[in-house]
């Protein structure tokens, strides 16, 4: 399948979908805390996407070849889960780290992004993994410009992560995104510079490295002898894993990150273009204690005692 080059009108649609996907993560931030289940988080996100944004959760019912229909409106990958974790009734615990991956369909366009969240007080090792993974994603983003090669992105991510003592998952990669959830090209998070496809203005794809604290090997999740759910992937050695994701447009002179909202973490200092030449740097925004979410969400979430939570996103990753 050929790589889709987006028109100006297509790009406007992708900007809206990307912003909405990022705003779902902003909304969820105060609820990612000890005692809340990932199923609670999924329910909040579903209501927000469908009732407030008037969008469609792309993951719900998604069934690519070889997979069962995905049963939730987002993915929640906890601790040693590499990707595609299905929300469940287990409460989050102090010290957990969790990736929340959200894709919103708006007017036929897909906005795809994810962030890492630290639940309560996590270990230095867990926090460092989240930080390094965030920076690894950005090492890839800043390589995006016309004439660059996809291998340049993967090489930048791999060398940065491995220099920090971590490993890069090879079996899953970024992807083109647009009117379809998964398009060409595949965006590897490892590789050699000067290889693979040449970037052209109008390409849109995700950069979403999965970085393991231990070895890069992964496996299907069959904890406790239970049947495989068809989706959840964990590290083979049960080490922690982290992931960040943005959807990125190749512009005429560089890049533009499309999955941006006021709650988006600030890019690292080496990303001098920030979120791209059109957007620049967006300041983090704080939701004051007691600030209401849209009508109906709190009343139907089933999460007690969280109405007065604060939302504050730090310079690199969300801590709740």
N, C-alpha and C positions, 0 to 999 in steps of 0.2 A: 504494500500500500504506500502511495506517495505521501511525502510530508506536506501537510496543509499550510499554505501561506495565507494568513488572515488579511482581509481588507480592513480599511479604516472603520467601517461599520461593525465588522466582526470584533475588532479590538475594543470598541466601545462597549459592546455586549460582554466581552470577557473582563473588562475593568469592573463593571457592575457586579458580575458574578463573583469575581475575586474579592472585592470589598465585602460583599455579603458573607462569604465564607469566613473571612477574617473576623468579621463582627460577631459571628456565632462563637468563636473562641473568646472574644472579649467578654461576651455575655456570660459564658460558662465559668470564667476565671474564679469568681468568688465562691463557687460551689464545689471546687475541686479541693476537698479538705477531709480530714479524718472523719469517718463515720458515714460519709455519703457513698452510695454505691455507684458503680459505673452505669447501671441501669437507670438510676435517677438522672444522671448526667445525660444519657441518651434521650430520656423522655423530655427533659428541658429543651435539648437541642431540637428535637423533632417538632415540638410545639412552636418554638421560635422560628424555625425555618418555614413551617407551613402556615402558621397563623399570623406572624408578624411580617416576615419577609415575603410571604406569598410565593415561596419557592418550593423546590422538590429536593428531598435528601437523595443524593445520587446512589448511595450505598444500599438503601432499603430495597430488597428484592433483586439486587444486582447479581447476575448469575452468568459469568463468562464460562466458556467451554471448560468442562472438567471440575467445576465448582458448584456446590449447592447454592440456592438463593441466600444472599446475605440477609440476616434477620433484624438488622438494626440501622439506625440513621447516622451512625458514625462508628469509628473504630477506637477502642481504648486499649492500648498496649502497655501492660503494667510490668515493670521491673525486668524480668528476663524474656518478656514477650517482644519479639522483633517487630512484628507487624500483624495487622488484621485481627487484633484481639476483639472478641465479641463482648459487649457489655453484659454484666451479670449482677447477681444479688450480693456478691461479696463486698463488704464495706472497705473503703480505702483506709489505710493505716498510716500513722505517723512514720515518715521516712521513706514511703513509697515514691517512686518516680513513674509517671504515666505520660504516654504520648496520646494526644487526642487528635484524630484525623477527620476532617470535615470536608465534604464536597457538596456544594449547593448548585442546583440547576436553576437558572433564572432565564426566562425567555429563550430556552433552548441551549444556553451556554453553561459550561461547567467551571466553577471556581473551586480549586483544590488546594488545600493547605493543611499543615499540622504544626503543633507546638508541643514542647515538653513542659510538664508541670511537676514541681517538687511539692509533695504533700507534707506539710508541717516542717519538721527539722530533719533533713536527710543528712547522710554522711558526707564528708568532704569528697570521698571518692565518687559518690553518686552525682554530686553537684558538678564536679569537674567533668565527668562524662557528658552531662547535659551541655555544659559550657563549650567544651571542645567540639561536640557535634554541631552546635549552633554555628560556631566559627568555621567548621569544615564546610557546611552548606554555603556559607558566604564566600569561602575561598573559591567554590565553584561558580557562584553567581557572578563574581567580579571578572571572570574569564569570558563572559558572554558579550560578544560584539560581532558585527558582520565580518566574515572571513576567518574567524576562529573555528576550531574544530571541536566536535563533541569530546574527543579524547583529551583535549586541554582541560575540560571541566573535570572529568574523572581523575586525571592525573593530579590536579591541584587538591582535590578532596582526599585522595588516597595518601599522597605524600604528607599532608598535614596531619591526618588522623594517625597514620603509622608512626610518624615522628613523635607524637604524643603518647605512644605506647598502646594504641588501640588497633582494632582490626575492622575492615570494611566488609559488610555482607555483599556477596557477589550475585546471589540468586534473584534478588529483586532490584529494580532500578526505577529511575524517573521515566517520564513518558510525555509524548505530545498530548495536548488537551485542548478541547474546543467544543464543537457541537457533539463530539463523542467523548466519553469519559477517558478512554485510553486510545490514543492515536500514535502514529509514528512521529518522531523517532523514539527509540529507546535511548535513555540517558544513563549510561553506566557511571557508577561512582568510583571507578578505578580505571586504570588504563595508561596509555602512552600519549604524550602530546603529539599533535600533528596528525592524528589518525581519526578515522570515522568521518561522519558527515560534516560538511562545511555549513556554518551558520549563515542564515540569510534574514534580512529584515522581514518581519511578519510571522516568523516562527514563534510558537508559544509552547512551552514544555515545563514540566515540573523538575525541580532539583530537590531530592529528598533522601539524603544519605542515611543509612542505617549503620550505626557504629557500635561495636561490641567492646565491652571492657576486657573480655577474654579473647578466645579464638573466634575466627569468623564463621565457624561451622554452625549450621542451624538444623532444626528437625521439626516435624509435626508435634504439636502438643498433645500428649497422651498421659498427662499426670494422673497418678492413682489408677492406672489401667483403664481409664474411661475411653470410650470411642472417640476418634478424631472428629472434630466438628467441621472439618473441611476447609478451615480458614486459618486458625491460630498457629503461628510459627514462633518457636522459642529458640534461644541459644542452646547448642548441644551441651555445653559445659555449665549451663545455668548461670552464667555471668550476666550482669546487667547489660541492657541494650538501650540505645537512645536514637531518636530520629527527629529531624525538623524538615519542613517542606514549604516551599513557595512555588507559585506559578510565575514564570518569567517570560517576558516578551523580548525578542531581539528587535531593537530599534535601528534606525539608520546609522547611529553613531555608538551604540552600546547596548544597554539593557534597561528594562523597566520591570520592577516587581509589581505584579497585579494584585496579589493577595495582601493588601495593606489596609489598615484601619487605624484609628487613633490609639487603639490599645496595642498595636504591634510593637514588639521589642525593638529598641534602637539597633541599627546595624553596628557591627564592630568598627573600631576606628580605622582599620585598613580599608574599609569599604567607603572610599572618599566620595563616591557618587551617591551614597545613601541608597534609597530605594529606586534611584534612576533619575535621569535628567528631567523627566516631566514632573516627578513628585518631590525630589529632594528628600530631606529628612522630616519625618512626621514626629512630633513630640508624643511621648507616652501620655495617656490621659487617665486620671483617677476618678473612679466612681465613689463619691462620698458615702460614708455610712448612712444607711437608710434610704439611699436613692432608689426609687422604685423601678422595677423592670416593667415592660409592657403589661397591661392589664390581663389577668388570667393566668400568667405563668406561675406566679408564686402560689396561687390558690389551688393549682392542679398538680404541682410538682410532687407533693408528698414529702418534701424535705422540710423538717421542722427546724426552727431556730436560726435560719440563715438570712432572714430578710434584711438584717442590718450588717451584712458582710461588707468588707471593703474590697475593692478591686484595685490592685496596684501591680503593674508589670515592671520589672526591673530592667536593667540595661541589657540583659542577655536571655533570661528565661523567667517564667512565671513561678513565683513562690507563694503558696497559699497555705 
